[in-house]
Amino acid sequence: MADVQFDGNAKVDALLDEVPVRLPSAAEVRARSGRRSTRRRGAAVAAVVAVLAAGAVTWAALPHGGDEQDVRPARTPEGPAFVVSGMPRILPSDQVPDNARWNWHTLEDGENDEPLPRAGGPGVCPESYRARKTPEHTQFSGVYYSEAPDRDASASHRVVEYPSATTARRELAAYQDELLSCGLHFYAGKHPHWSGSAKNDGSKLHVTAERSGRWISVVEVVADPEDG
């Protein structure tokens, strides 16, 4: 340490150059700024952040909205369980879709607290961000950035708990409708998913959305048009 003298005889310890400082990569900065820009508008009743599995966890209790009714059935989960012993499981980065291509890394302290049926981001699927009553829910999330060379993409995993399976079924149906409106198409098969180019800005999206009782899991991958 070296003493640095200031006016008023105040002294502070100056750190020497050999102290290592970790700077975020460009991809990490882009993922953080992109997700921060999609923060939920409006005030939540309460929120608390913790760490669960590989991702950041956000809890938010929001006012009830609308009456509940069945809309359409939802398939059972096909991928890794997203609820284990009553607790949400956020995907580790190596289990996010297309990890071999994108080389995903978990964004430290990253979170996607946008409620369903918002999709992609306000610049990607803007219609999904129109004003809408959001039912009470508890949301957990993780955000990921890509370290693939010369490529730009980000991903997020949201696990949402609703008061009932009926509410979850309705919210999943609303989310699927927004994906269709955004320009995505559903593909069945061994790994059912939604994918396509966003009508608004051409971003390439790959989405898996599934329900288990009153829980919904949504994994979104958003890539620049030239990288998708």
C-alpha positions in Angstrom: 0.0 0.0 0.0 1.2 3.6 -0.6 -0.1 6.7 1.2 -1.6 9.4 -1.0 -1.7 12.9 0.5 -4.8 15.2 -0.1 -5.7 18.7 1.1 -6.8 18.7 4.7 -4.2 16.1 5.6 -6.6 13.3 4.6 -4.8 10.1 3.7 -6.1 7.1 1.8 -4.5 3.8 0.8 -3.9 3.5 -2.9 -4.0 0.0 -4.4 -0.9 -1.0 -6.4 -1.2 -2.1 -10.0 -0.5 -5.7 -9.2 -3.9 -6.2 -7.6 -6.0 -8.2 -10.1 -9.2 -6.8 -11.3 -11.7 -8.8 -13.3 -13.4 -6.9 -16.1 -16.6 -8.2 -17.8 -16.3 -9.4 -21.4 -18.0 -7.5 -24.2 -20.6 -10.3 -24.5 -21.3 -10.1 -20.8 -21.8 -6.4 -20.9 -24.2 -6.7 -23.9 -26.2 -9.4 -22.1 -26.5 -7.3 -19.0 -27.5 -4.1 -20.7 -29.9 -5.9 -22.9 -31.7 -7.6 -20.1 -31.6 -4.5 -17.8 -33.5 -2.6 -20.6 -36.4 -5.1 -20.3 -37.1 -4.5 -16.6 -40.7 -4.8 -15.6 -42.6 -1.6 -15.7 -44.8 -0.8 -12.7 -44.4 -1.5 -9.1 -44.4 -5.0 -7.5 -45.8 -5.4 -4.1 -42.6 -7.0 -2.9 -39.4 -8.4 -4.4 -36.4 -10.3 -3.0 -33.4 -11.7 -4.9 -31.5 -14.8 -4.0 -29.3 -17.3 -5.8 -30.6 -20.7 -6.8 -28.8 -23.4 -8.8 -26.9 -21.6 -11.6 -29.1 -18.6 -11.9 -30.4 -15.6 -10.1 -33.8 -15.9 -8.5 -36.5 -13.2 -8.4 -39.6 -13.3 -6.3 -42.4 -10.9 -7.1 -46.0 -10.9 -5.8 -48.3 -9.0 -8.1 -52.0 -8.1 -7.9 -54.5 -10.6 -9.2 -55.8 -9.9 -12.7 -59.0 -11.1 -14.4 -61.1 -14.2 -13.8 -59.6 -17.7 -14.4 -60.7 -20.0 -17.1 -59.3 -22.9 -19.1 -57.9 -22.0 -22.5 -56.0 -25.0 -23.9 -54.2 -28.0 -22.6 -50.4 -27.9 -22.2 -48.0 -30.7 -22.7 -46.0 -32.3 -19.9 -42.2 -31.3 -19.6 -39.9 -33.0 -22.1 -36.6 -31.7 -20.9 -34.8 -31.6 -17.5 -37.2 -31.2 -14.6 -37.7 -27.5 -13.8 -39.4 -28.2 -10.4 -37.7 -30.5 -8.0 -39.3 -31.3 -4.6 -41.5 -28.2 -4.9 -38.5 -25.9 -5.7 -37.7 -24.3 -9.1 -34.6 -25.5 -10.9 -32.9 -22.9 -13.1 -30.8 -24.4 -15.9 -27.1 -24.4 -15.6 -25.4 -22.7 -18.6 -24.3 -26.0 -20.2 -28.0 -27.2 -20.4 -29.3 -24.1 -22.1 -30.3 -25.0 -25.8 -27.5 -24.9 -28.4 -24.7 -24.6 -25.8 -22.2 -26.3 -28.2 -22.9 -23.4 -30.6 -23.2 -20.5 -28.3 -20.9 -21.5 -25.4 -23.3 -20.1 -22.7 -22.2 -18.6 -19.4 -24.4 -17.6 -16.6 -24.6 -13.8 -16.1 -23.7 -13.1 -12.5 -26.6 -11.3 -10.7 -28.5 -11.4 -14.0 -32.3 -11.7 -13.9 -35.2 -11.6 -16.3 -38.2 -10.4 -14.2 -40.5 -9.7 -17.1 -43.8 -11.4 -16.5 -45.4 -13.7 -19.1 -46.6 -13.3 -21.8 -43.8 -10.8 -22.5 -41.4 -12.4 -25.0 -38.0 -11.8 -26.5 -37.6 -8.2 -25.4 -39.4 -4.9 -26.1 -37.4 -4.4 -29.3 -37.9 -8.0 -30.4 -41.6 -8.8 -29.7 -43.0 -5.3 -28.8 -46.6 -6.3 -29.0 -46.2 -8.7 -26.1 -45.3 -5.7 -23.9 -48.6 -3.9 -24.2 -50.5 -3.1 -21.0 -52.1 -6.2 -19.5 -53.2 -7.3 -16.0 -50.7 -9.8 -14.6 -52.0 -12.5 -12.2 -50.3 -13.1 -8.9 -47.2 -15.2 -9.5 -43.7 -16.1 -8.1 -41.0 -15.9 -10.7 -37.4 -17.2 -10.7 -34.9 -16.6 -13.5 -31.4 -17.0 -14.9 -29.7 -15.0 -17.7 -26.9 -16.2 -19.9 -24.5 -14.6 -22.4 -22.6 -16.2 -25.3 -18.8 -16.3 -25.6 -19.0 -17.7 -29.1 -16.5 -15.8 -31.2 -18.0 -13.2 -33.6 -21.5 -14.0 -32.5 -24.0 -12.1 -30.5 -26.8 -13.9 -28.5 -28.3 -14.0 -25.1 -30.7 -16.4 -23.3 -32.9 -16.5 -20.2 -34.8 -19.1 -18.2 -37.9 -18.1 -16.4 -39.7 -20.5 -14.0 -43.0 -19.1 -12.8 -45.4 -20.4 -10.2 -49.1 -19.4 -10.3 -51.9 -19.8 -7.7 -53.5 -22.6 -9.8 -53.0 -24.9 -12.8 -55.9 -23.1 -14.5 -54.0 -19.7 -14.2 -50.8 -21.3 -15.5 -52.6 -22.9 -18.4 -54.2 -19.5 -19.4 -50.8 -17.7 -19.1 -49.0 -20.3 -21.2 -51.7 -20.0 -23.8 -51.3 -16.2 -23.8 -47.5 -16.5 -24.2 -47.9 -19.0 -27.1 -50.2 -16.5 -28.8 -47.5 -13.8 -28.4 -44.9 -16.0 -29.9 -47.2 -16.6 -33.0 -47.8 -12.9 -33.3 -44.1 -12.2 -33.1 -43.4 -14.4 -36.1 -42.4 -17.8 -34.5 -43.7 -21.2 -35.4 -44.1 -24.3 -33.3 -42.1 -27.4 -34.2 -43.1 -30.8 -32.7 -40.9 -33.8 -32.5 -38.4 -35.2 -30.0 -37.6 -31.6 -28.7 -40.7 -29.5 -29.2 -39.9 -25.8 -29.5 -40.8 -22.5 -31.1 -38.4 -20.7 -33.5 -38.3 -18.2 -36.2 -37.4 -14.6 -37.0 -39.1 -11.8 -35.1 -41.3 -9.6 -37.3 -40.1 -6.4 -35.7 -36.4 -6.6 -36.0 -35.5 -9.9 -37.5 -33.9 -11.4 -34.4 -33.7 -15.2 -34.4 -35.5 -16.8 -31.5 -35.5 -20.4 -30.1 -38.0 -20.9 -27.3 -39.1 -23.9 -25.2 -42.2 -23.4 -23.1 -43.8 -26.0 -21.0 -46.1 -26.4 -18.0 -46.3 -28.7 -15.0 -49.4 -28.1 -12.9 -49.3 -24.5 -11.7 -45.6 -24.1 -12.9 -44.4 -22.8 -16.2 -40.9 -22.9 -17.6 -39.8 -20.7 -20.5 -36.3 -20.7 -22.0 -35.6 -18.1 -24.6 -32.6 -17.8 -26.9 -32.4 -14.5 -28.8 -29.7 -14.0 -31.5 -28.9 -11.2 -33.9 -30.3 -11.7 -37.4 -26.9 -12.3 -38.9 -25.9 -14.8 -36.2 -29.1 -16.8 -35.8 
